[in-house]
Amino acid sequence: MSEDNAEANLAQEFKDYLRIISNEISDPLKEQVRINSECTDRMFGVAEKFDEDLQKNIKLNVAKSLSDLNEQVINIYHRQQADINKNLEIINHGLQKKIESYEEKTTQRLMKQRWIETLIIILMIALLFIFK
């Protein structure tokens, strides 16, 4: 019996030893689990903040890009308008020169016709006086 008692005592001591080791291991592990949980919570908080900041930055970048594009479109429009105005001025100048040339030719033609008409009238008056 003493051998059975000795084995039972040894088994009990071994169980107590395992319980003590288990407590000594589990308490630090519990603490580490708590620390890991806090770190994980902080990481999720940082990730959420990063997502929020990223979305804000994306919105700001998109808004800035749209503003830049609008400005570029306006600049292109102004350049095109300036080019069109310049071309219209060139065309207008050319047309003005042609109109002036045409007016001058027309005036000269009309003056020639008036001179001819005036000469004819003078000749007719002269003939009237001669044959009267």
Backbone as CSV, one residue per row, in Angstrom:
resi,resn,N_x,N_y,N_z,CA_x,CA_y,CA_z,C_x,C_y,C_z
1,MET,0.803,-1.168,0.000,0.000,0.000,0.000,0.855,1.244,0.000
2,SER,1.872,1.108,0.652,2.720,2.278,0.684,3.226,2.600,-0.723
3,GLU,3.369,1.543,-1.469,3.777,1.762,-2.841,2.651,2.440,-3.603
4,ASP,1.399,2.055,-3.356,0.254,2.695,-4.000,0.122,4.136,-3.528
5,ASN,0.341,4.346,-2.207,0.306,5.702,-1.660,1.422,6.542,-2.271
6,ALA,2.585,5.948,-2.409,3.710,6.668,-2.969,3.416,7.054,-4.421
7,GLU,2.797,6.127,-5.153,2.458,6.428,-6.548,1.363,7.486,-6.609
8,ALA,0.401,7.368,-5.699,-0.689,8.337,-5.661,-0.140,9.705,-5.286
9,ASN,0.754,9.744,-4.289,1.374,11.017,-3.894,2.211,11.590,-5.039
10,LEU,2.937,10.719,-5.698,3.753,11.152,-6.828,2.861,11.675,-7.950
11,ALA,1.759,10.980,-8.199,0.827,11.418,-9.236,0.220,12.758,-8.847
12,GLN,-0.122,12.911,-7.553,-0.702,14.172,-7.076,0.314,15.299,-7.197
13,GLU,1.555,15.022,-6.809,2.604,16.036,-6.911,2.821,16.435,-8.373
14,PHE,2.758,15.436,-9.250,2.939,15.726,-10.677,1.795,16.588,-11.197
15,LYS,0.571,16.275,-10.763,-0.599,17.076,-11.156,-0.458,18.506,-10.640
16,ASP,-0.024,18.624,-9.343,0.175,19.957,-8.782,1.260,20.715,-9.541
17,TYR,2.317,20.002,-9.869,3.412,20.606,-10.614,2.916,21.082,-11.980
18,LEU,2.121,20.274,-12.677,1.575,20.653,-13.988,0.629,21.861,-13.859
19,ARG,-0.168,21.869,-12.767,-1.087,22.987,-12.541,-0.297,24.274,-12.325
20,ILE,0.769,24.185,-11.510,1.606,25.361,-11.240,2.255,25.848,-12.541
21,ILE,2.811,24.917,-13.294,3.436,25.287,-14.580,2.383,25.882,-15.508
22,SER,1.203,25.240,-15.513,0.118,25.716,-16.358,-0.269,27.138,-15.974
23,ASN,-0.372,27.404,-14.647,-0.708,28.764,-14.194,0.404,29.741,-14.548
24,GLU,1.644,29.298,-14.337,2.771,30.176,-14.641,2.847,30.489,-16.138
25,ILE,2.465,29.527,-16.969,2.489,29.756,-18.412,1.243,30.515,-18.848
26,SER,0.090,30.144,-18.310,-1.153,30.749,-18.781,-1.286,32.209,-18.365
27,ASP,-0.800,32.592,-17.165,-0.890,34.000,-16.764,-0.106,34.906,-17.719
28,PRO,1.161,34.591,-18.030,1.870,35.424,-19.011,1.212,35.371,-20.397
29,LEU,0.683,34.210,-20.750,0.018,34.119,-22.059,-1.246,34.969,-22.084
30,LYS,-1.982,34.950,-20.971,-3.185,35.779,-20.885,-2.796,37.251,-21.037
31,GLU,-1.712,37.655,-20.360,-1.228,39.029,-20.449,-0.807,39.349,-21.882
32,GLN,-0.128,38.398,-22.521,0.310,38.607,-23.905,-0.881,38.689,-24.839
33,VAL,-1.883,37.879,-24.587,-3.103,37.923,-25.397,-3.768,39.293,-25.238
34,ARG,-3.822,39.801,-23.998,-4.406,41.121,-23.755,-3.620,42.197,-24.499
35,ILE,-2.276,42.142,-24.408,-1.419,43.113,-25.093,-1.625,43.016,-26.606
36,ASN,-1.666,41.768,-27.097,-1.887,41.573,-28.541,-3.241,42.137,-28.971
37,SER,-4.234,41.959,-28.134,-5.569,42.475,-28.432,-5.559,44.003,-28.487
38,GLU,-4.875,44.627,-27.529,-4.763,46.090,-27.538,-4.040,46.565,-28.794
39,CYS,-2.959,45.877,-29.133,-2.203,46.248,-30.336,-3.072,46.098,-31.593
40,THR,-3.827,45.015,-31.624,-4.706,44.781,-32.770,-5.760,45.883,-32.860
41,ASP,-6.345,46.257,-31.710,-7.334,47.341,-31.698,-6.717,48.643,-32.195
42,ARG,-5.493,48.926,-31.744,-4.803,50.142,-32.190,-4.532,50.092,-33.698
43,MET,-4.116,48.915,-34.164,-3.833,48.758,-35.591,-5.105,48.988,-36.414
44,PHE,-6.250,48.446,-35.926,-7.511,48.670,-36.631,-7.871,50.151,-36.619
45,GLY,-7.629,50.818,-35.490,-7.885,52.254,-35.409,-7.032,53.034,-36.397
46,VAL,-5.761,52.667,-36.462,-4.857,53.327,-37.406,-5.298,53.034,-38.837
47,ALA,-5.689,51.798,-39.104,-6.132,51.423,-40.452,-7.383,52.209,-40.834
48,GLU,-8.326,52.354,-39.901,-9.542,53.120,-40.183,-9.202,54.587,-40.445
49,LYS,-8.325,55.139,-39.623,-7.910,56.524,-39.807,-7.196,56.682,-41.157
50,PHE,-6.352,55.712,-41.481,-5.647,55.745,-42.757,-6.655,55.706,-43.903
51,ASP,-7.672,54.834,-43.808,-8.704,54.760,-44.849,-9.439,56.086,-44.985
52,GLU,-9.783,56.705,-43.844,-10.475,57.993,-43.879,-9.596,59.054,-44.536
53,ASP,-8.336,59.108,-44.111,-7.414,60.091,-44.680,-7.193,59.837,-46.165
54,LEU,-7.090,58.559,-46.524,-6.884,58.200,-47.916,-8.080,58.637,-48.760
55,GLN,-9.280,58.393,-48.259,-10.478,58.811,-48.997,-10.538,60.328,-49.125
56,LYS,-10.189,61.038,-48.041,-10.174,62.500,-48.108,-9.153,62.970,-49.137
57,ASN,-7.960,62.359,-49.096,-6.914,62.750,-50.040,-7.319,62.446,-51.476
58,ILE,-7.972,61.314,-51.665,-8.435,60.961,-53.008,-9.451,61.993,-53.484
59,LYS,-10.405,62.339,-52.601,-11.414,63.342,-52.973,-10.746,64.679,-53.288
60,LEU,-9.783,65.076,-52.454,-9.089,66.340,-52.697,-8.318,66.299,-54.013
61,ASN,-7.633,65.173,-54.258,-6.861,65.042,-55.495,-7.778,65.059,-56.716
62,VAL,-8.923,64.380,-56.610,-9.872,64.362,-57.728,-10.408,65.769,-57.967
63,ALA,-10.766,66.457,-56.883,-11.279,67.823,-57.022,-10.221,68.735,-57.638
64,LYS,-8.971,68.602,-57.190,-7.885,69.425,-57.748,-7.664,69.085,-59.215
65,SER,-7.695,67.792,-59.543,-7.505,67.389,-60.939,-8.619,67.944,-61.819
66,LEU,-9.863,67.879,-61.325,-10.976,68.432,-62.090,-10.835,69.937,-62.259
67,SER,-10.398,70.596,-61.215,-10.185,72.042,-61.294,-9.095,72.355,-62.317
68,ASP,-8.004,71.592,-62.278,-6.916,71.790,-63.239,-7.400,71.544,-64.668
69,LEU,-8.197,70.481,-64.840,-8.725,70.183,-66.176,-9.644,71.302,-66.658
70,ASN,-10.489,71.807,-65.755,-11.367,72.918,-66.125,-10.550,74.125,-66.552
71,GLU,-9.501,74.403,-65.809,-8.635,75.541,-66.145,-7.969,75.329,-67.503
72,GLN,-7.523,74.098,-67.756,-6.890,73.804,-69.043,-7.883,73.964,-70.191
73,VAL,-9.119,73.487,-69.965,-10.148,73.622,-70.997,-10.435,75.097,-71.270
74,ILE,-10.524,75.879,-70.199,-10.767,77.316,-70.365,-9.608,77.967,-71.118
75,ASN,-8.376,77.592,-70.777,-7.207,78.141,-71.479,-7.213,77.755,-72.948
76,ILE,-7.538,76.498,-73.228,-7.612,76.042,-74.628,-8.690,76.834,-75.362
77,TYR,-9.847,77.015,-74.710,-10.935,77.782,-75.318,-10.482,79.209,-75.627
78,HIS,-9.802,79.845,-74.664,-9.336,81.216,-74.880,-8.316,81.280,-76.023
79,ARG,-7.419,80.293,-76.077,-6.440,80.278,-77.173,-7.147,80.109,-78.518
80,GLN,-8.137,79.195,-78.551,-8.866,78.981,-79.801,-9.626,80.249,-80.199
81,GLN,-10.235,80.899,-79.211,-10.952,82.141,-79.495,-9.989,83.200,-80.023
82,ALA,-8.796,83.279,-79.417,-7.801,84.245,-79.879,-7.369,83.921,-81.311
83,ASP,-7.165,82.632,-81.595,-6.794,82.224,-82.957,-7.910,82.555,-83.947
84,ILE,-9.144,82.271,-83.548,-10.286,82.568,-84.426,-10.377,84.076,-84.666
85,ASN,-10.246,84.854,-83.588,-10.300,86.312,-83.740,-9.188,86.819,-84.657
86,LYS,-7.998,86.262,-84.494,-6.872,86.664,-85.343,-7.170,86.334,-86.803
87,ASN,-7.664,85.103,-87.036,-7.997,84.705,-88.405,-9.113,85.578,-88.979
88,LEU,-10.112,85.894,-88.140,-11.201,86.764,-88.604,-10.682,88.160,-88.936
89,GLU,-9.739,88.659,-88.144,-9.147,89.966,-88.431,-8.388,89.934,-89.753
90,ILE,-7.664,88.844,-89.994,-6.924,88.705,-91.266,-7.901,88.675,-92.432
91,ILE,-8.969,87.868,-92.274,-9.982,87.773,-93.333,-10.655,89.128,-93.541
92,ASN,-11.001,89.786,-92.430,-11.649,91.101,-92.511,-10.746,92.110,-93.200
93,HIS,-9.465,92.086,-92.867,-8.510,93.006,-93.492,-8.429,92.742,-94.994
94,GLY,-8.349,91.442,-95.346,-8.302,91.079,-96.767,-9.560,91.510,-97.496
95,LEU,-10.724,91.289,-96.870,-11.978,91.708,-97.490,-12.061,93.222,-97.612
96,GLN,-11.589,93.914,-96.590,-11.594,95.382,-96.621,-10.739,95.890,-97.780
97,LYS,-9.567,95.266,-97.971,-8.695,95.665,-99.085,-9.385,95.408,-100.424
98,LYS,-10.055,94.246,-100.540,-10.749,93.921,-101.792,-11.901,94.888,-102.033
99,ILE,-12.625,95.214,-100.957,-13.739,96.165,-101.094,-13.214,97.528,-101.523
100,GLU,-12.129,97.977,-100.895,-11.539,99.263,-101.270,-11.088,99.250,-102.729
101,SER,-10.461,98.142,-103.138,-10.005,98.017,-104.520,-11.197,98.034,-105.472
102,TYR,-12.244,97.319,-105.123,-13.442,97.268,-105.948,-14.094,98.646,-106.026
103,GLU,-14.178,99.341,-104.875,-14.755,100.685,-104.859,-13.946,101.626,-105.732
104,GLU,-12.624,101.503,-105.644,-11.754,102.361,-106.452,-11.947,102.084,-107.940
105,LYS,-11.987,100.790,-108.306,-12.188,100.435,-109.719,-13.555,100.910,-110.193
106,THR,-14.569,100.717,-109.325,-15.914,101.142,-109.689,-15.966,102.649,-109.853
107,THR,-15.324,103.378,-108.952,-15.287,104.838,-109.041,-14.591,105.276,-110.315
108,GLN,-13.485,104.631,-110.629,-12.766,104.985,-111.863,-13.627,104.694,-113.092
109,ARG,-14.318,103.545,-113.099,-15.178,103.201,-114.221,-16.313,104.220,-114.368
110,LEU,-16.917,104.563,-113.211,-18.001,105.544,-113.249,-17.501,106.908,-113.712
111,MET,-16.291,107.284,-113.266,-15.722,108.570,-113.696,-15.475,108.570,-115.203
112,LYS,-14.977,107.439,-115.729,-14.751,107.342,-117.178,-16.074,107.485,-117.916
113,GLN,-17.105,106.797,-117.402,-18.412,106.883,-118.045,-18.954,108.313,-117.980
114,ARG,-18.766,108.976,-116.844,-19.244,110.363,-116.713,-18.484,111.288,-117.682
115,TRP,-17.180,111.058,-117.811,-16.392,111.870,-118.736,-16.889,111.655,-120.160
116,ILE,-17.139,110.388,-120.453,-17.641,110.085,-121.801,-19.006,110.740,-121.990
117,GLU,-19.888,110.595,-121.003,-21.213,111.198,-121.084,-21.106,112.719,-121.182
118,THR,-20.220,113.293,-120.373,-20.021,114.742,-120.399,-19.509,115.170,-121.772
119,LEU,-18.565,114.445,-122.333,-18.032,114.759,-123.667,-19.125,114.646,-124.722
120,ILE,-19.930,113.617,-124.590,-21.022,113.437,-125.565,-21.992,114.616,-125.465
121,ILE,-22.321,115.018,-124.231,-23.238,116.137,-124.039,-22.620,117.420,-124.609
122,ILE,-21.334,117.629,-124.336,-20.646,118.825,-124.850,-20.640,118.789,-126.378
123,LEU,-20.367,117.622,-126.968,-20.368,117.491,-128.422,-21.763,117.749,-128.986
124,MET,-22.770,117.265,-128.309,-24.140,117.458,-128.780,-24.511,118.944,-128.720
125,ILE,-24.102,119.604,-127.619,-24.382,121.030,-127.496,-23.614,121.797,-128.581
126,ALA,-22.375,121.363,-128.794,-21.556,122.019,-129.824,-22.193,121.816,-131.203
127,LEU,-22.663,120.640,-131.467,-23.314,120.351,-132.743,-24.599,121.173,-132.863
128,LEU,-25.325,121.323,-131.783,-26.544,122.137,-131.809,-26.215,123.576,-132.173
129,PHE,-25.159,124.098,-131.578,-24.782,125.488,-131.871,-24.241,125.609,-133.305
130,ILE,-23.558,124.552,-133.744,-22.972,124.615,-135.076,-24.080,124.529,-136.131
131,PHE,-25.014,123.700,-135.953,-26.037,123.477,-136.960,-27.257,124.361,-136.744
132,LYS,-27.223,125.251,-135.929,-28.362,126.129,-135.685,-28.371,127.297,-136.533
